[in-house]
Amino acid sequence: MSLRHQLSNGLTVLSTNASHAGQLEELQELVFPNLSEAERFRAAHYCKHIELFPEGQFVVVDGDRVVGMTTTLLLPFDPSHPDHTFEEVIEGGWLTSHDPAAKWMYGADVGTHPEYRRRGIARSLYAARHDTVRRLGLRGQVTVGMLNGYGAVADRMTIDQYFEEVRAGERVDPTISAQLRVGFELGPLVKNYLSDPTCGNAGAMIVLPAEKDVPFE
């Protein structure tokens, strides 16, 4: 079942299709410029994601231009045992760890074109994901959010200190704090999750249970 949801700002949330793959490759490079090449999705990867789990891939478009995207898969994940790596999840970018019988939707990424930020695109993508969670009877969404504000203060504190300040509400992180406003619940710090110095190679486990409401706007 494909999704098409018109937002009040004129943008549209759609189920991803193969025609979006080239733009998605370009968009990921803009959104995650410091990600290692081994952890980067290319057009062929996006086509494979659609083949494996079409219900879990979404884009936001402005006309024909892709300005937002998210990639997901199903995993038999235990949020109480968070230690894992991005590389283990994506398996070379192909997402062949996807388990159709699993009950957790794992968010591999979510991103917004820099020119379109602060327009509610990420929220609309989380809402599209949540629509699939409920329709498939899943337990919820789980992912590791990037602590993208850490790079600006990395010379003054450790990633552990930064995370604890975010957890305590003493510091606003541009990614994690926004995800918490959507309804995600903050779990533990996951170190050595991926290769991106912007976030100290770490992220925060976050969970969004199926019973929570996530409106598109």
C-alpha positions in Angstrom: 0.0 0.0 0.0 1.6 3.2 -1.1 1.3 6.5 0.7 0.6 10.0 -0.6 0.0 12.7 2.0 -0.2 16.4 1.1 1.2 18.7 3.7 -0.2 22.2 4.4 3.2 23.8 3.3 2.7 22.4 -0.2 5.1 19.5 0.1 4.0 15.9 -0.3 5.0 12.7 1.6 5.2 9.7 -0.7 6.2 6.1 -0.6 9.7 5.9 -2.2 9.9 4.4 -5.7 12.8 3.6 -8.0 12.6 6.9 -9.8 13.7 8.6 -6.6 16.9 6.6 -6.2 19.3 9.0 -8.0 18.1 12.0 -6.0 18.3 10.1 -2.8 21.9 9.3 -3.3 22.7 13.0 -3.9 20.5 14.0 -0.9 22.3 11.6 1.5 25.6 13.2 0.6 24.2 16.6 1.4 22.6 15.5 4.7 25.5 13.3 5.9 28.6 14.8 4.4 31.0 13.3 7.0 29.6 9.7 6.8 32.2 7.1 5.7 31.9 5.7 2.2 31.3 2.2 3.7 28.2 3.5 5.4 26.7 5.5 2.6 23.7 4.5 0.6 23.9 4.7 -3.2 21.1 4.6 -5.8 21.3 0.8 -6.2 21.0 0.4 -2.4 17.7 2.5 -2.4 16.3 0.2 -5.1 17.1 -2.8 -3.0 15.4 -1.2 0.1 12.2 -0.8 -1.9 12.4 -4.4 -3.0 12.8 -5.6 0.6 10.4 -3.4 2.5 8.4 -1.0 0.3 6.1 -0.1 3.1 8.9 1.4 5.1 10.6 3.8 2.6 9.4 7.4 2.3 10.3 10.7 0.6 9.1 14.2 0.8 8.9 16.0 -2.5 8.6 19.6 -3.7 7.1 18.9 -7.1 9.6 16.4 -8.6 12.4 17.4 -6.3 13.2 15.0 -3.4 13.8 17.2 -0.3 13.4 14.7 2.5 13.9 10.9 2.9 13.8 8.1 5.4 15.0 4.4 5.1 13.7 1.7 7.5 13.7 -2.1 7.9 12.2 -4.6 10.3 14.5 -6.1 13.0 13.9 -8.4 16.0 15.4 -5.7 18.2 15.7 -5.6 22.0 15.9 -1.9 23.1 17.1 -3.0 26.5 20.3 -4.3 24.8 21.3 -1.4 22.6 24.9 -2.2 21.7 25.2 -2.6 18.0 26.6 -0.7 15.0 25.2 0.9 12.0 27.3 -1.3 9.8 25.8 -4.4 11.4 22.3 -3.1 10.6 22.8 -2.0 7.0 25.0 -4.8 5.9 26.9 -3.0 3.2 24.0 -0.7 2.5 21.7 -3.5 1.2 19.6 -3.9 4.4 19.7 -7.7 4.1 19.3 -7.9 7.8 15.6 -7.0 7.3 13.3 -9.6 8.9 9.7 -9.5 7.6 8.5 -11.3 10.8 10.1 -8.8 13.2 8.1 -6.4 15.3 10.3 -3.3 15.5 10.7 -0.8 12.7 14.4 0.3 12.7 15.1 3.7 11.3 18.3 3.5 9.3 18.2 7.2 8.4 16.1 10.3 8.1 17.2 13.5 6.4 16.1 16.9 5.1 17.7 19.0 2.3 19.5 21.9 4.0 17.3 24.4 2.0 14.1 22.9 3.4 14.9 22.6 7.1 12.5 23.9 9.8 9.5 23.0 7.7 8.4 19.9 9.5 9.7 17.5 7.0 11.3 15.1 9.6 8.1 15.0 11.6 6.1 14.1 8.6 8.5 11.3 7.8 8.3 9.9 11.4 4.5 10.1 11.0 4.6 8.2 7.7 6.7 5.5 9.5 4.3 5.4 12.4 1.4 4.9 10.0 3.2 1.7 8.8 4.0 0.6 12.4 0.3 0.7 13.3 -0.9 -0.8 10.0 1.5 -3.7 10.3 0.8 -4.2 14.0 4.4 -3.5 15.0 5.6 -2.6 18.5 7.0 0.7 17.5 9.9 2.5 16.0 13.5 2.2 17.3 16.7 3.9 16.0 19.9 5.5 17.1 19.7 9.3 16.8 22.8 11.2 16.0 24.1 13.7 18.5 24.9 16.2 15.8 25.5 19.1 18.1 28.5 17.4 19.7 31.0 18.4 17.0 30.8 22.1 18.0 31.8 21.4 21.6 34.0 18.3 21.2 37.1 20.2 22.2 35.5 21.1 25.6 33.7 17.9 26.7 33.4 14.1 26.1 30.5 12.5 24.3 29.4 11.1 27.6 29.2 14.6 29.2 27.4 15.9 26.2 24.8 13.1 26.2 24.1 13.5 29.9 23.5 17.2 29.4 21.0 16.4 26.6 19.3 13.8 28.8 19.0 16.2 31.7 17.5 18.9 29.5 20.4 21.2 30.1 21.5 21.2 26.4 19.5 21.2 23.1 20.8 18.9 20.4 19.6 19.8 16.9 18.7 16.2 16.2 17.9 14.3 19.4 15.9 17.2 21.0 13.7 17.4 17.9 13.2 13.6 18.0 12.1 13.8 21.6 9.6 16.5 20.7 8.0 14.1 18.2 7.5 11.6 21.0 10.6 9.4 21.0 11.8 8.2 24.4 15.5 8.5 25.2 17.5 5.4 25.9 21.2 4.9 26.5 24.2 6.2 24.6 25.5 3.8 21.9 29.3 4.4 21.4 31.2 3.5 18.2 27.9 3.2 16.4 29.2 4.6 13.1 32.1 6.6 11.6 31.1 10.2 11.8 33.2 12.6 13.9 30.4 15.2 13.9 28.6 13.1 16.5 31.7 11.6 18.1 30.9 8.3 16.3 28.1 7.8 18.8 24.3 8.1 19.0 21.5 7.8 21.4 19.0 4.9 21.4 15.5 6.3 21.0 12.2 4.4 21.0 8.7 5.5 19.8 6.1 3.0 21.0 3.2 2.2 18.6 0.6 3.5 21.1 1.8 7.1 20.8 0.1 9.4 18.4 2.4 11.0 15.7 0.5 13.5 13.6 1.9 14.6 10.2 1.8 18.2 11.3 
